[in-house]
């Protein structure tokens, strides 16, 4: 008897996830916080934990982050675009063609799409001291201007 080629192929574990579970996992991979995911999806953090837990169980992994990574790696292999990148404008790749001069600069603090800063320890120290000097110079100019104006007003 000839075998029918329309036999169902084995589904990957990520195929069993619902769209809402996928969205929660993608965002959790990017944001690392159920509270932040809940804010983005406009649901409670309890709902996010339920979706993450269900997805974790379906994928058979020990943690939410492992489930999120498995989904993202699976989608990268399939070439799918992430919901988080479409919906919320998170920068998918630091080597994007649409980078501006400002996005090229290293910042001493996290910026949108860049959850970690780019500076080394020495760079962070230089940035802190630079900001401190700018703040002191601003305060000094303020007090000098205050003294000049108060002495001018006192003479008239």
DSSP file (Angstrom, degrees, kcal/mol; ACC not computed):
  #  RESIDUE AA STRUCTURE BP1 BP2  ACC     N-H-->O    O-->H-N    N-H-->O    O-->H-N    TCO  KAPPA ALPHA  PHI   PSI    X-CA   Y-CA   Z-CA
    1    1 A X              0   0    0      0, 0.0     2,-0.2     0, 0.0     0, 0.0   0.000 360.0 360.0 360.0 132.0    0.0    0.0    0.0
    2    2 A X        -     0   0    0      1,-0.1     2,-0.3     0, 0.0     0, 0.0  -0.456 360.0-119.6 -75.3 141.7    1.4    3.4   -1.0
    3    3 A X        -     0   0    0     -2,-0.2     2,-0.4     1,-0.0    -1,-0.1  -0.621  23.2-123.2 -82.2 138.6    2.1    5.9    1.8
    4    4 A X    >   -     0   0    0     -2,-0.3     3,-0.8     1,-0.1    -1,-0.0  -0.675   9.8-149.1 -81.3 130.6    0.2    9.2    1.5
    5    5 A X  T 3  S+     0   0    0     -2,-0.4    -1,-0.1     1,-0.2    -2,-0.0   0.483  87.0  78.8 -79.8  -1.1    2.5   12.2    1.5
    6    6 A X  T 3   +     0   0    0      2,-0.1    -1,-0.2     3,-0.0     3,-0.1   0.143  61.7 136.5 -94.1  22.2   -0.1   14.3    3.3
    7    7 A X    <   -     0   0    0     -3,-0.8     2,-0.2     1,-0.1    -4,-0.0  -0.397  67.3 -97.3 -64.4 144.1    0.7   12.8    6.7
    8    8 A X        -     0   0    0      1,-0.1     2,-0.2    -2,-0.1    -1,-0.1  -0.425  37.8-132.9 -66.5 134.3    0.9   15.5    9.4
    9    9 A X        -     0   0    0     -2,-0.2     2,-0.2     1,-0.1    -1,-0.1  -0.490  33.9 -88.2 -82.1 157.1    4.4   16.5   10.1
   10   10 A X        -     0   0    0     -2,-0.2     2,-0.3     1,-0.1    -1,-0.1  -0.459  43.6-129.3 -69.2 133.5    5.6   16.8   13.7
   11   11 A X        -     0   0    0     -2,-0.2     2,-0.1    -3,-0.1    -1,-0.1  -0.592  16.8-123.3 -82.2 141.6    4.9   20.2   15.2
   12   12 A X    >>  -     0   0    0     -2,-0.3     3,-1.3     1,-0.1     4,-0.6  -0.491  28.3-110.1 -76.1 157.4    7.7   22.0   16.9
   13   13 A X  G >4 S+     0   0    0      1,-0.3     3,-1.0     2,-0.2     4,-0.2   0.834 118.1  58.9 -58.6 -31.9    7.0   23.0   20.5
   14   14 A X  G >4 S+     0   0    0      1,-0.2     3,-1.0     2,-0.2    -1,-0.3   0.747  93.9  65.9 -71.4 -20.7    6.8   26.6   19.5
   15   15 A X  G <4 S+     0   0    0     -3,-1.3    -1,-0.2     1,-0.2    -2,-0.2   0.730  93.7  60.9 -70.5 -20.5    3.9   25.9   17.1
   16   16 A X  G << S+     0   0    0     -3,-1.0    -1,-0.2    -4,-0.6    -2,-0.2   0.562  83.4 103.7 -82.6  -8.0    1.7   25.0   20.0
   17   17 A X  S <  S-     0   0    0     -3,-1.0     2,-0.1    -4,-0.2    38,-0.0  -0.472  71.8-124.0 -76.3 144.7    2.0   28.4   21.5
   18   18 A X     >  -     0   0    0     -2,-0.2     4,-2.4     1,-0.1     5,-0.2  -0.383  27.0-107.4 -78.1 165.4   -0.9   30.9   21.2
   19   19 A X  H  > S+     0   0    0      1,-0.2     4,-2.5     2,-0.2     5,-0.2   0.883 121.1  51.4 -61.2 -38.8   -0.4   34.3   19.7
   20   20 A X  H  > S+     0   0    0      2,-0.2     4,-2.3     1,-0.2    -1,-0.2   0.880 109.3  49.5 -68.5 -37.0   -0.7   35.9   23.1
   21   21 A X  H  > S+     0   0    0      2,-0.2     4,-2.4     1,-0.2    -2,-0.2   0.905 111.2  50.3 -66.3 -40.1    1.9   33.6   24.6
   22   22 A X  H  X S+     0   0    0     -4,-2.4     4,-2.8     2,-0.2     5,-0.2   0.930 110.4  49.2 -62.5 -45.5    4.2   34.4   21.7
   23   23 A X  H  X S+     0   0    0     -4,-2.5     4,-2.4     1,-0.2     5,-0.2   0.922 111.9  48.7 -60.3 -44.3    3.8   38.1   22.2
   24   24 A X  H  X S+     0   0    0     -4,-2.3     4,-2.4     1,-0.2    -1,-0.2   0.907 112.8  47.9 -63.2 -41.7    4.4   37.8   25.9
   25   25 A X  H  X S+     0   0    0     -4,-2.4     4,-2.3     2,-0.2    -2,-0.2   0.910 111.0  50.3 -66.9 -41.9    7.6   35.7   25.3
   26   26 A X  H  X S+     0   0    0     -4,-2.8     4,-1.6     1,-0.2    -2,-0.2   0.941 114.8  43.4 -61.3 -46.7    8.9   38.1   22.7
   27   27 A X  H  X S+     0   0    0     -4,-2.4     4,-3.2     1,-0.2     5,-0.4   0.890 111.5  54.0 -67.4 -38.0    8.5   41.1   24.9
   28   28 A X  H  X S+     0   0    0     -4,-2.4     4,-2.3    -5,-0.2    -1,-0.2   0.879 106.3  53.5 -63.2 -36.9    9.9   39.3   27.9
   29   29 A X  H  < S+     0   0    0     -4,-2.3    -1,-0.2     1,-0.2    -2,-0.2   0.885 117.1  37.6 -63.3 -38.3   13.0   38.4   25.9
   30   30 A X  H  < S+     0   0    0     -4,-1.6    -2,-0.2    -5,-0.2    -1,-0.2   0.865 129.2  29.4 -80.8 -37.8   13.4   42.1   25.1
   31   31 A X  H  < S-     0   0    0     -4,-3.2    -3,-0.2    -5,-0.1    -2,-0.2   0.676  81.2-149.1-102.7 -20.6   12.4   43.7   28.4
   32   32 A X     <  +     0   0    0     -4,-2.3     2,-0.3    -5,-0.4    -4,-0.1   0.720  67.6  93.6  57.8  25.0   13.3   41.0   31.0
   33   33 A X     >  -     0   0    0     -6,-0.2     4,-2.1     1,-0.1     5,-0.2  -0.950  62.8-154.3-150.3 125.6   10.4   42.1   33.2
   34   34 A X  H  > S+     0   0    0     -2,-0.3     4,-2.5     1,-0.2     5,-0.1   0.847 101.3  56.3 -65.9 -32.6    6.8   40.8   33.4
   35   35 A X  H  > S+     0   0    0      2,-0.2     4,-2.0     1,-0.2    -1,-0.2   0.923 108.2  46.2 -65.4 -43.7    5.7   44.2   34.7
   36   36 A X  H  > S+     0   0    0      2,-0.2     4,-2.2     1,-0.2    -2,-0.2   0.889 112.7  50.8 -65.4 -38.8    7.2   46.0   31.6
   37   37 A X  H  X S+     0   0    0     -4,-2.1     4,-2.5     1,-0.2    -2,-0.2   0.917 108.8  52.1 -63.0 -42.9    5.5   43.4   29.4
   38   38 A X  H  X>S+     0   0    0     -4,-2.5     5,-2.0     1,-0.2     4,-1.0   0.891 109.2  49.7 -61.4 -40.1    2.2   43.9   31.2
   39   39 A X  H  <5S+     0   0    0     -4,-2.0     3,-0.2     2,-0.2    -1,-0.2   0.913 112.2  47.4 -65.5 -41.9    2.5   47.7   30.6
   40   40 A X  H  <5S+     0   0    0     -4,-2.2    -2,-0.2     1,-0.2    -1,-0.2   0.889 118.5  40.0 -66.4 -39.2    3.2   47.2   26.9
   41   41 A X  H  <5S-     0   0    0     -4,-2.5    -1,-0.2    -5,-0.2    -2,-0.2   0.540 106.6-126.6 -87.8  -6.9    0.4   44.7   26.4
   42   42 A X  T  <5S+     0   0    0     -4,-1.0     2,-0.3     1,-0.2    -3,-0.2   0.918  71.2 113.2  59.2  47.2   -2.0   46.7   28.6
   43   43 A X  S   <S-     0   0    0     -5,-2.0    -1,-0.2    -6,-0.1    -2,-0.1  -0.847  74.2 -84.4-133.7 171.5   -2.8   43.7   30.8
   44   44 A X     >  -     0   0    0     -2,-0.3     4,-1.8     1,-0.1     3,-0.2  -0.402  33.4-119.4 -76.7 157.8   -2.0   42.8   34.4
   45   45 A X  H  > S+     0   0    0      1,-0.2     4,-2.4     2,-0.2     5,-0.1   0.783 115.1  61.6 -68.1 -23.9    1.3   41.3   35.4
   46   46 A X  H  > S+     0   0    0      2,-0.2     4,-2.0     1,-0.2    -1,-0.2   0.905 103.2  49.6 -65.0 -40.4   -0.6   38.3   36.7
   47   47 A X  H  > S+     0   0    0     -3,-0.2     4,-2.5     2,-0.2    -2,-0.2   0.908 109.9  50.9 -63.1 -42.2   -1.9   37.7   33.2
   48   48 A X  H  X S+     0   0    0     -4,-1.8     4,-3.0     1,-0.2     5,-0.2   0.928 109.2  50.5 -62.0 -44.5    1.6   38.0   31.8
   49   49 A X  H  X S+     0   0    0     -4,-2.4     4,-2.6     1,-0.2    -1,-0.2   0.875 109.8  51.3 -61.7 -36.4    2.8   35.4   34.4
   50   50 A X  H  X S+     0   0    0     -4,-2.0     4,-2.5     2,-0.2    -1,-0.2   0.932 112.5  45.3 -64.6 -44.9    0.0   33.1   33.4
   51   51 A X  H  X S+     0   0    0     -4,-2.5     4,-2.4     2,-0.2    -2,-0.2   0.918 115.0  47.3 -65.1 -43.2    0.9   33.4   29.7
   52   52 A X  H  X S+     0   0    0     -4,-3.0     4,-2.7     2,-0.2    -2,-0.2   0.909 113.2  49.1 -64.8 -41.1    4.6   32.9   30.4
   53   53 A X  H  X S+     0   0    0     -4,-2.6     4,-2.3    -5,-0.2    -2,-0.2   0.910 111.4  48.6 -64.8 -42.6    4.0   29.9   32.7
   54   54 A X  H  X S+     0   0    0     -4,-2.5     4,-2.4     2,-0.2    -1,-0.2   0.918 113.8  46.8 -63.1 -43.3    1.7   28.3   30.1
   55   55 A X  H  X S+     0   0    0     -4,-2.4     4,-2.3     2,-0.2    -2,-0.2   0.905 110.5  52.9 -65.2 -41.1    4.3   28.8   27.4
   56   56 A X  H  X>S+     0   0    0     -4,-2.7     5,-1.6     1,-0.2     4,-1.3   0.911 111.1  46.9 -60.1 -43.2    7.1   27.5   29.6
   57   57 A X  H  <5S+     0   0    0     -4,-2.3    -2,-0.2     2,-0.2    -1,-0.2   0.909 111.6  50.3 -65.9 -42.2    5.1   24.4   30.3
   58   58 A X  H  <5S+     0   0    0     -4,-2.4    -2,-0.2     1,-0.2    -1,-0.2   0.870 115.2  43.1 -64.2 -36.2    4.4   23.8   26.6
   59   59 A X  H  <5S-     0   0    0     -4,-2.3    -1,-0.2    -5,-0.2    -2,-0.2   0.652 104.4-132.0 -85.2 -15.3    8.0   24.3   25.7
   60   60 A X  T  <5 +     0   0    0     -4,-1.3     2,-0.3     1,-0.2    -3,-0.2   0.880  56.0 139.8  68.7  38.8    9.2   22.1   28.6
   61   61 A X      < -     0   0    0     -5,-1.6    -1,-0.2    -6,-0.1    -2,-0.1  -0.765  58.5-124.1-113.1 160.9   11.9   24.6   29.7
   62   62 A X  S    S+     0   0    0     -2,-0.3     2,-0.3     2,-0.0    -1,-0.1   0.684  84.6  27.5 -80.7 -17.2   12.9   25.5   33.3
   63   63 A X  S  > S-     0   0    0      1,-0.1     4,-1.8    -7,-0.1     5,-0.1  -0.929  73.1-115.5-143.2 164.3   12.4   29.3   33.1
   64   64 A X  H  > S+     0   0    0     -2,-0.3     4,-2.6     1,-0.2     5,-0.2   0.906 116.6  52.6 -63.3 -42.3   10.5   32.1   31.4
   65   65 A X  H  > S+     0   0    0      1,-0.2     4,-2.8     2,-0.2    -1,-0.2   0.889 107.0  51.8 -64.9 -38.5   13.7   33.4   29.9
   66   66 A X  H  > S+     0   0    0      2,-0.2     4,-2.3     1,-0.2    -1,-0.2   0.896 111.0  48.6 -63.7 -38.9   14.6   30.0   28.5
   67   67 A X  H  X S+     0   0    0     -4,-1.8     4,-2.3     2,-0.2    -2,-0.2   0.917 111.8  49.1 -65.5 -42.8   11.2   29.8   26.9
   68   68 A X  H  X S+     0   0    0     -4,-2.6     4,-2.5     1,-0.2    -2,-0.2   0.921 112.2  47.8 -63.3 -43.9   11.6   33.4   25.5
   69   69 A X  H  X S+     0   0    0     -4,-2.8     4,-2.8     1,-0.2     5,-0.2   0.902 109.9  52.6 -64.2 -40.3   15.0   32.6   24.1
   70   70 A X  H  X S+     0   0    0     -4,-2.3     4,-2.2    -5,-0.2    -1,-0.2   0.918 111.6  46.5 -62.6 -42.7   13.7   29.3   22.5
   71   71 A X  H  X S+     0   0    0     -4,-2.3     4,-2.6     2,-0.2     5,-0.2   0.942 113.8  47.4 -64.2 -47.0   10.9   31.2   20.8
   72   72 A X  H  X S+     0   0    0     -4,-2.5     4,-2.5     1,-0.2    -2,-0.2   0.916 113.3  47.8 -63.0 -43.4   13.1   34.0   19.5
   73   73 A X  H  X S+     0   0    0     -4,-2.8     4,-2.1     2,-0.2    -1,-0.2   0.891 111.7  51.1 -64.1 -38.5   15.7   31.5   18.2
   74   74 A X  H  X S+     0   0    0     -4,-2.2     4,-1.6    -5,-0.2    -2,-0.2   0.906 112.3  46.1 -63.7 -41.9   13.0   29.5   16.5
   75   75 A X  H  X>S+     0   0    0     -4,-2.6     5,-2.2     2,-0.2     4,-1.3   0.859 109.4  54.2 -71.6 -34.3   11.6   32.6   14.9
   76   76 A X  H  <5S+     0   0    0     -4,-2.5     3,-0.2     2,-0.2    -1,-0.2   0.911 108.3  50.1 -63.6 -39.9   15.1   33.7   13.8
   77   77 A X  H  <5S+     0   0    0     -4,-2.1    -1,-0.2     1,-0.2    -2,-0.2   0.862 114.6  44.3 -64.8 -34.9   15.6   30.4   12.1
   78   78 A X  H  <5S-     0   0    0     -4,-1.6    -1,-0.2    -5,-0.1    -2,-0.2   0.615 111.9-122.2 -83.9 -12.9   12.3   30.8   10.4
   79   79 A X  T  <5 +     0   0    0     -4,-1.3    -3,-0.2    -3,-0.2     2,-0.2   0.692  55.2 156.8  80.7  19.0   13.0   34.4    9.5
   80   80 A X      < -     0   0    0     -5,-2.2     2,-0.3    -6,-0.1    -1,-0.2  -0.512  42.3-121.6 -79.2 146.9    9.9   35.7   11.2
   81   81 A X        -     0   0    0     -2,-0.2     2,-0.2     1,-0.1    -1,-0.1  -0.696  32.1-110.3 -87.0 139.1    9.8   39.4   12.4
   82   82 A X     >  -     0   0    0     -2,-0.3     4,-1.8     1,-0.1     3,-0.2  -0.447   9.9-137.7 -74.7 139.1    9.2   39.9   16.1
   83   83 A X  H  > S+     0   0    0      1,-0.2     4,-3.2     2,-0.2     5,-0.4   0.876 104.4  58.7 -58.3 -40.1    6.0   41.4   17.3
   84   84 A X  H  > S+     0   0    0      1,-0.2     4,-1.7     2,-0.2     6,-1.0   0.881 106.0  48.0 -61.6 -38.0    7.9   43.6   19.7
   85   85 A X  H  > S+     0   0    0     -3,-0.2     4,-0.7     4,-0.2    -1,-0.2   0.893 117.7  40.9 -71.7 -38.4    9.8   45.2   16.9
   86   86 A X  H  < S+     0   0    0     -4,-1.8    -2,-0.2     2,-0.1    -3,-0.2   0.958 122.1  37.8 -69.8 -51.6    6.7   45.9   14.8
   87   87 A X  H  < S+     0   0    0     -4,-3.2    -3,-0.2     1,-0.2    -2,-0.2   0.886 128.0  24.9 -74.6 -42.5    4.4   47.0   17.5
   88   88 A X  H  < S-     0   0    0     -4,-1.7    -1,-0.2    -5,-0.4    -3,-0.2   0.379  97.1-116.6-114.0   3.8    6.5   49.0   19.9
   89   89 A X     <  +     0   0    0     -4,-0.7     2,-0.3    -5,-0.2    -4,-0.2   0.743  50.2 165.6  72.2  22.9    9.4   50.3   17.7
   90   90 A X        -     0   0    0     -6,-1.0     2,-0.5     1,-0.1    -1,-0.2  -0.569  46.5-110.1 -72.2 135.0   12.1   48.5   19.6
   91   91 A X        -     0   0    0     -2,-0.3     3,-0.1     1,-0.2    -1,-0.1  -0.532  28.4-162.2 -70.4 118.5   15.3   48.5   17.5
   92   92 A X  S    S+     0   0    0     -2,-0.5     2,-0.4     1,-0.2    -1,-0.2   0.797  71.9  23.6 -74.4 -27.4   15.8   45.0   16.4
   93   93 A X    >   -     0   0    0      1,-0.1     3,-1.0     0, 0.0    -1,-0.2  -0.997  60.7-144.6-144.1 134.2   19.5   45.3   15.4
   94   94 A X  T 3  S+     0   0    0     -2,-0.4    -1,-0.1     1,-0.3    -2,-0.0   0.681 102.8  61.0 -71.0 -15.0   22.1   47.7   16.5
   95   95 A X  T 3  S+     0   0    0     -3,-0.0    -1,-0.3     3,-0.0     4,-0.0  -0.115  77.4 151.1-101.1  35.7   23.6   47.7   13.0
   96   96 A X    X   -     0   0    0     -3,-1.0     3,-0.7     1,-0.1    -5,-0.0  -0.295  53.5-128.2 -67.1 151.1   20.4   49.0   11.5
   97   97 A X  T 3  S+     0   0    0      1,-0.2    -1,-0.1    -2,-0.0     2,-0.0   0.712 103.3  63.9 -72.4 -20.1   20.7   51.1    8.3
   98   98 A X  T 3  S+     0   0    0      2,-0.0     2,-0.3     0, 0.0    -1,-0.2  -0.131  71.4 140.8 -98.8  38.5   18.6   53.9    9.8
   99   99 A X    <   -     0   0    0     -3,-0.7     2,-0.2    -4,-0.0    -5,-0.0  -0.600  37.3-150.4 -82.6 139.7   21.1   54.8   12.6
  100  100 A X     >  -     0   0    0     -2,-0.3     4,-0.9     1,-0.1    -1,-0.0  -0.499  30.1-102.0-100.3 174.7   21.5   58.5   13.4
  101  101 A X  H >> S+     0   0    0      1,-0.2     4,-0.8     2,-0.2     3,-0.5   0.893 122.3  52.2 -62.7 -40.1   24.6   60.3   14.7
  102  102 A X  H >4 S+     0   0    0      1,-0.2     3,-0.8     2,-0.2    -1,-0.2   0.889 106.0  53.0 -65.8 -38.7   23.1   60.4   18.2
  103  103 A X  H 34 S+     0   0    0      1,-0.2    -1,-0.2     3,-0.0    -2,-0.2   0.717 103.5  59.8 -70.3 -17.8   22.4   56.7   18.2
  104  104 A X  H << S+     0   0    0     -4,-0.9    -1,-0.2    -3,-0.5    -2,-0.2   0.750  87.4  92.9 -77.9 -24.7   26.0   56.1   17.3
  105  105 A X  S << S-     0   0    0     -4,-0.8     2,-0.4    -3,-0.8    13,-0.1  -0.415  81.8-118.6 -73.1 142.2   27.3   57.8   20.5
  106  106 A X        -     0   0    0     -2,-0.1     2,-0.3    12,-0.1    -1,-0.1  -0.657  31.0-157.2 -77.5 135.4   28.0   55.8   23.6
  107  107 A X        -     0   0    0     -2,-0.4    11,-1.1     2,-0.1    12,-0.6  -0.874  21.2-135.2-114.3 146.8   25.7   56.8   26.5
  108  108 A X  S    S+     0   0    0     -2,-0.3     2,-0.3     9,-0.1     9,-0.2   0.361  90.5  44.5 -81.2   8.5   26.4   56.3   30.2
  109  109 A X  S    S-     0   0    0      7,-0.1     9,-0.2     0, 0.0    -2,-0.1  -0.959  99.1 -83.4-145.1 159.4   22.8   55.1   30.7
  110  110 A X        -     0   0    0     -2,-0.3     2,-0.3     5,-0.2     5,-0.2  -0.349  43.8-166.5 -65.1 145.3   20.4   52.8   29.0
  111  111 A X  B >   -A  114   0A   0      3,-1.5     3,-2.6     5,-0.2     5,-0.1  -0.839  39.2 -67.5-125.9 165.2   18.4   54.2   26.1
  112  112 A X  T 3  S+     0   0    0     -2,-0.3    -1,-0.0     1,-0.3     3,-0.0  -0.300 124.8  12.6 -56.3 130.2   15.3   53.0   24.2
  113  113 A X  T 3  S+     0   0    0    -83,-0.1     2,-0.4   -23,-0.1    -1,-0.3   0.349 117.4  79.6  84.7  -6.7   16.3   49.8   22.3
  114  114 A X  B <   -A  111   0A   0     -3,-2.6    -3,-1.5     1,-0.1     4,-0.1  -0.796  56.8-176.1-132.9  89.5   19.6   49.5   24.1
  115  115 A X  S    S+     0   0    0     -2,-0.4     2,-0.3    -5,-0.2    -5,-0.2   0.656  70.4  45.0 -67.3 -15.0   19.0   48.0   27.6
  116  116 A X  S    S-     0   0    0     -7,-0.1    -5,-0.2    -5,-0.1    -7,-0.1  -0.926  88.0-111.2-126.3 152.9   22.6   48.4   28.6
  117  117 A X        -     0   0    0     -2,-0.3    -9,-0.1    -9,-0.2    -7,-0.1  -0.357  16.8-137.2 -79.0 166.4   25.0   51.2   28.3
  118  118 A X        +     0   0    0    -11,-1.1     2,-0.2    -9,-0.2   -10,-0.1   0.427  64.9 106.1-103.5  -1.3   28.0   51.1   26.0
  119  119 A X        -     0   0    0    -12,-0.6    -2,-0.1     1,-0.1     2,-0.1  -0.511  63.1-129.3 -88.8 149.1   30.7   52.6   28.2
  120  120 A X     >  -     0   0    0     -2,-0.2     4,-2.4     1,-0.1     5,-0.2  -0.259  41.2 -93.2 -76.6 176.5   33.5   50.8   29.9
  121  121 A X  H  > S+     0   0    0      1,-0.2     4,-2.1     2,-0.2     5,-0.1   0.923 129.6  47.8 -60.0 -44.5   34.1   51.5   33.7
  122  122 A X  H  > S+     0   0    0      1,-0.2     4,-2.4     2,-0.2    -1,-0.2   0.895 110.6  52.0 -63.1 -40.0   36.6   54.2   32.8
  123  123 A X  H  > S+     0   0    0      1,-0.2     4,-2.3     2,-0.2    -1,-0.2   0.877 108.1  51.5 -63.6 -37.5   34.2   55.8   30.4
  124  124 A X  H  X S+     0   0    0     -4,-2.4     4,-2.5     2,-0.2    -2,-0.2   0.912 109.4  50.0 -65.4 -42.0   31.5   55.8   33.0
  125  125 A X  H  X S+     0   0    0     -4,-2.1     4,-2.8     2,-0.2     5,-0.2   0.922 110.8  49.1 -62.0 -43.8   33.8   57.5   35.5
  126  126 A X  H  X S+     0   0    0     -4,-2.4     4,-2.6     1,-0.2    -1,-0.2   0.913 111.7  49.5 -61.9 -42.4   34.7   60.2   32.9
  127  127 A X  H  X S+     0   0    0     -4,-2.3     4,-2.5     2,-0.2    -2,-0.2   0.910 111.5  48.7 -63.4 -42.2   31.0   60.7   32.1
  128  128 A X  H  X S+     0   0    0     -4,-2.5     4,-2.2     2,-0.2    -2,-0.2   0.942 114.4  44.6 -63.8 -47.4   30.1   61.1   35.8
  129  129 A X  H  X S+     0   0    0     -4,-2.8     4,-2.4     2,-0.2    -2,-0.2   0.888 112.7  52.6 -65.7 -37.5   32.9   63.6   36.4
  130  130 A X  H  X S+     0   0    0     -4,-2.6     4,-2.2    -5,-0.2    -1,-0.2   0.925 110.7  46.5 -62.3 -44.6   32.0   65.5   33.3
  131  131 A X  H  X S+     0   0    0     -4,-2.5     4,-2.3     1,-0.2    -2,-0.2   0.885 111.4  52.6 -64.7 -37.9   28.4   65.8   34.3
  132  132 A X  H  X S+     0   0    0     -4,-2.2     4,-2.4     2,-0.2    -2,-0.2   0.908 109.6  48.4 -64.3 -41.8   29.5   66.9   37.8
  133  133 A X  H  X S+     0   0    0     -4,-2.4     4,-2.6     2,-0.2    -2,-0.2   0.908 111.0  50.4 -65.3 -42.0   31.7   69.6   36.4
  134  134 A X  H  X S+     0   0    0     -4,-2.2     4,-2.2     1,-0.2    -2,-0.2   0.909 111.4  48.8 -62.3 -41.5   28.9   70.8   34.1
  135  135 A X  H  X S+     0   0    0     -4,-2.3     4,-2.3     2,-0.2    -2,-0.2   0.905 112.2  48.1 -65.9 -40.7   26.5   70.9   37.1
  136  136 A X  H  X S+     0   0    0     -4,-2.4     4,-2.6     2,-0.2    -2,-0.2   0.902 111.5  50.3 -66.4 -39.9   29.1   72.9   39.2
  137  137 A X  H  X S+     0   0    0     -4,-2.6     4,-2.5     2,-0.2    -2,-0.2   0.903 110.6  49.7 -64.4 -40.4   29.7   75.3   36.4
  138  138 A X  H  X S+     0   0    0     -4,-2.2     4,-2.1     2,-0.2    -2,-0.2   0.920 112.1  47.5 -63.5 -44.1   26.0   75.9   36.0
  139  139 A X  H  X S+     0   0    0     -4,-2.3     4,-2.4     2,-0.2    -2,-0.2   0.908 111.5  51.0 -63.9 -41.8   25.6   76.5   39.7
  140  140 A X  H  X S+     0   0    0     -4,-2.6     4,-2.5     1,-0.2    -2,-0.2   0.925 110.6  48.2 -62.7 -44.8   28.5   78.9   39.8
  141  141 A X  H  X S+     0   0    0     -4,-2.5     4,-2.6     1,-0.2    -1,-0.2   0.883 110.7  52.6 -62.8 -37.7   27.2   80.9   36.9
  142  142 A X  H  X S+     0   0    0     -4,-2.1     4,-2.5     2,-0.2    -2,-0.2   0.939 111.9  44.1 -62.1 -47.8   23.8   81.0   38.6
  143  143 A X  H  X S+     0   0    0     -4,-2.4     4,-2.3     2,-0.2    -2,-0.2   0.855 113.1  51.3 -70.1 -33.7   25.2   82.4   41.8
  144  144 A X  H  X S+     0   0    0     -4,-2.5     4,-2.5     2,-0.2    -1,-0.2   0.944 112.8  45.9 -64.4 -47.1   27.5   84.9   40.0
  145  145 A X  H  X S+     0   0    0     -4,-2.6     4,-2.6     1,-0.2     5,-0.2   0.898 112.1  51.5 -62.7 -40.1   24.4   86.1   38.0
  146  146 A X  H  X S+     0   0    0     -4,-2.5     4,-2.3     1,-0.2    -1,-0.2   0.901 111.1  48.1 -62.7 -41.6   22.4   86.3   41.2
  147  147 A X  H  X S+     0   0    0     -4,-2.3     4,-2.1     2,-0.2    -2,-0.2   0.899 112.1  48.7 -66.1 -41.3   25.1   88.3   42.9
  148  148 A X  H  X S+     0   0    0     -4,-2.5     4,-2.0     2,-0.2    -2,-0.2   0.940 115.6  43.1 -64.6 -47.2   25.5   90.7   40.0
  149  149 A X  H  X S+     0   0    0     -4,-2.6     4,-2.5     1,-0.2    -2,-0.2   0.881 113.6  50.6 -69.0 -37.0   21.7   91.3   39.8
  150  150 A X  H  X S+     0   0    0     -4,-2.3     4,-1.7    -5,-0.2    -1,-0.2   0.885 112.3  46.8 -69.8 -35.9   21.2   91.6   43.5
  151  151 A X  H  X S+     0   0    0     -4,-2.1     4,-1.1     2,-0.2    -1,-0.2   0.860 113.2  49.7 -72.0 -33.6   24.0   94.2   43.8
  152  152 A X  H  X S+     0   0    0     -4,-2.0     4,-0.9    -5,-0.2     3,-0.3   0.910 113.0  45.8 -68.4 -42.4   22.7   96.1   40.9
  153  153 A X  H  < S+     0   0    0     -4,-2.5    -2,-0.2     1,-0.2    -1,-0.2   0.820 108.8  57.1 -70.0 -30.4   19.2   96.1   42.3
  154  154 A X  H  < S+     0   0    0     -4,-1.7    -1,-0.2     1,-0.2    -2,-0.2   0.778 104.0  53.2 -71.7 -26.4   20.6   97.1   45.7
  155  155 A X  H  <        0   0    0     -4,-1.1    -1,-0.2    -3,-0.3    -2,-0.2   0.749 360.0 360.0 -80.0 -25.9   22.2  100.3   44.3
  156  156 A X     <        0   0    0     -4,-0.9    -1,-0.2    -3,-0.2    -2,-0.2   0.495 360.0 360.0 -86.6 360.0   19.2  101.7   42.7
